Amino acid sequence: MTKLTFIIEEQDADERIDVVLTRLFEGATRSGIQKLIERERVCVNGTVNGSKNRRIKEGDLVEICLEEPVLSGASPENIPIAVIYEDDDLLVVDKPKGMVVHPAAGNLTGTLVNGIMHHCRGQLSSINGVIRPGIVHRIDKDTSGLLVIAKNDRTHQSLAEQFAVHSVTRVYRAIVYNNFTEDEGVIDAPIARDPKNRLRMAVIQKNGKNAKTHYRVLERFGNFTYIEAVLETGRTHQIRVHMAHIKHPLLGDELYGPKKAAFKAEGQMLHAGILGFMHPSIGEYMEFDSPLPADFEEILRKLRSNALCSIADPS
């Protein structure tokens, strides 16, 4: 018998268990998950779950017992990975823009998971199954920056608990459209799947999940602004959705902003620059910083140059 284990992340919380497990268990169908629930093959926090309608919470430990072994999963690949820090329990990596975090339909190879499996030689947390070993949290394909990877289940559970109580420091840098009248602010608006487009998330007052983003202006460029965004919660596409909601979509974000990006930006200008957490074994707070990627720096250079030209020639 094969057992798959998942710790529910914030972005999957408060949804029906059959819906979430269909999403997390690669290759499963919703009807298949429902049959497993009916046959009492699904446990939540050590107790058999018999209801497909149950809404699971962040931090819940969900186990699926399968009679047949799971044959497919991510495979190790010799992909260069930028490791910022590593010890026996975890590693912090700097993901480049364009790299998918874990395998999924259409992206079965070349992901961060494939690379860390090779780097760690199989020494990764088994929580979240064979498709996402070691993955505690995720960032979008076209978002660059820092991620912490768990090498064992104890470390994974400790880090997941920190994300659940919002004690992890997550600071992003972004370039957005339009100028702000204020220097800083807070966006407190619930997020859910957009009912009109299942590829998007949206601010949804009814049944949306609590979401809060703090932002601060770093530089102003007239039609664009360079900001810092701090996540208090971690919903899917949270910064992208929140900034678009207040009429400041991210530069390069074709899903939530203009279809044709200015400055030939390829993907949203969003970088996970600072990540901080309590080390599960050492018991000390650790914080890591990632420099802006080259494409981000180049667009900032152009914006600064244009701003200087505008000052020199106000006409």
Secondary structure by P-SEA (a helix, b strand, c coil): cbbbbbccccccccccaaaaaaaacccccaaaaaaaaaaccccccccccccccccccccbbbbbbbcccccccccccccccccccccccbbbbbbccccccccccccccccaaaaaaaaacccccccccccccccccccccccbbbbbbbccaaaaaaaaaaaaaccbbbbbbbcccccccccccccbbbbccccccccccccccccccbbbbbbbbccccccbbbbbbbbcccccaaaaaaaaaacccccccccccccccccccccccccccbbbbccccccbbbbbbbcccaaaaaaaaaaaaaaaaaaaccc
